């Protein structure tokens, strides 16, 4: 049976009806006996214990009414009434009760998209518990809300209550889920200043598109939709429409009940401009200097965003000079007739503050000094908000911590402030043994141990080997980024590599020593000395004359200088900032090989909406002879493949011998990568990428940027448990007759 709601009459009225007297409230009765009827589970004594009426004379109707109410308050009954009967000259008062059923079972049926484990916690009914119609109704509402949150707005929940003769209730919530409702259309009514497209662009809520099923986009979230209301209003505030009113989002189903329509009603109002602009209060610099920080001028359209930026700019100006408690209060008197807003900023600088102690917590492995040396503020130094922000970024960029928080707390007195650095360690070492694969080396059997925070001192060390179908590598390296606790990096690598190419093989044994130090304006310099003994062998008999001339043993001794600048917000997964590098290498400090090589590269990251990032990468290089000897073939530029121009075979972009088909390497190179990186599966941090690559490599008598090659494609990137995974498919947009139209590059596992 379908449950019903019980409507209760006033107990006094029920009593009055039962005794058949319209003036019952004014009468009194001589009661001979008080009893209870209708109770099954509740003991009569428990009921009578709350009853005040006792056998005797002069019992009023009000007293009986109070007893009915007291019995109701026990919470065990759905109906309570009083009945007066006369038996053998004795007036008997009977409290007639009807108990609430006992809930024995609660079931949810019909749910497929949401599991019962997700739905059961929102129910307000429990077993065993007394049946309550209001709890049934609230459970229905909670289930429907759960489905709405998951995007099923057409879902219906019907309760079914079955009560047996023992007053035991089985309650079943029958769910009709329907389809997941995605947003078919976002409708704006009343907008003339901004187009629908502009308004939609400002919102996080989006309409469905053909990949919504894969990216789980186009769904409606009530809280986000309300925030979008504020985003829409903010667009108007930033264009001077301060009287704008945006309604709460209206939600409706399309006629087929498959999709949603979200509607916003907008009253735009009129546009205001800036009148007088002034600043007053505690000025620590010339008034003109502070006014220059205000981004709004007389006659300009008012913008809440620019006002906010102006307040923050002045706040930072003071905070970077020790005034941690500065208060900048904007006053904006409005002339609605003239549509003008005057702007007055009043400054209260507060007390001059110095840093007291830097307190570091949470580092179980990393030494305090490793964190302290990244701090851009000093104990007893003047407070600076910019220094705190840069400190947090630098500590985070160490890569040793999952979480980094740099906050402040009061010191011994109001003029002192402590710095609290809280970190949560993350594993900084890897120990791997297994199999990797790349499209260049095929299967690679490898074992390695690397530690980015060796001994908790920030030392970067690695030792490992990889054995592949076309390459073998052994390597040992160590780098101390703060040698002797100074801002000097010192390190070395020792390695041995063997690699087979299409027309020759190369064997090299060598090492390098590195020295790095900081330069002004966040630049850094590195000097690297490299020494190698190598051999070109197994040269094909049909190889070109130049390739055959390279056969034999040689020695390389070179010095390289690298100048770099890094402004990325997070090196492991950057969203904004850039990395620029300029390098020059000279070979001929002893040894048999002579050349000079120059390379410039730049990669820039731009944050977009929906967690997407646009990345631009470019590199240009040049290598030249410094004696009459040929440039070694293994030092020339070979483009193509996963790390330069995708869609082409590795090392198969550049000068080519038409007679033999050998790629000869180039003296000049330039390539550019344009990438749109977007979240694919957020829970495991898997990302997708769409790219466009262009570039080429040229011989010394060719010009840069002639006959540029082009490719485009897409791929997947994931830091999987087995190591970094990259699968990228590139399409050659203008293939030569000897080239494939597309190329899949695949890499899994750590490669050396």
Secondary structure by P-SEA (a helix, b strand, c coil): ccbbbbbbccaaaaaaaaacccccccccccccccccccccccccccccccccccccccccaaaaaaaaaaaaacccccbbbbbbbbcccbbbbbbbbbbcccccbbbbccccccccccccccccccccccccaaaaaaaaaaaaaaaaaaccccbbbbbbbbbccccbbbbbbbbbcccccccccccccccccccaaaaaaacccccccccccccccccccaaaaaaaaaaaaaaaaaacccccccccbbbbbcccccbbbbbbbbbccbbbbbccccccccccccaaaaaaaccccccccccaaaaaaaaaaaaaaaaaacccbbbbbbbbbbcccccbbbbbbbbbccbbbbbccccccccccccaaaaaaaccccccccccaaaaaaaaaaaaacccccbbbbbccccccccbbbbbbbbbbcccbbbbbbbbbcccccccccccccccccccccbbbbccccccccccccccccccccccccccccccccbbbbbbcccbbbbbbbcbbbbbbcccccbbbbbbbbbbccccccccccccaaaaaacccbbbbbbbbbbbcccccccccccccbbbbbbbbbccccccccbbbbbbbbbbbbbbccbbbbbbbbbbbbbbbccccccccccbbbbbccccccccccccccccccccccccccccccbbbbbbbbbcccccbbbbbbbccccccccccccccccccccccccccccccccbbbbbbbbccccccccccbbbbbbccccc
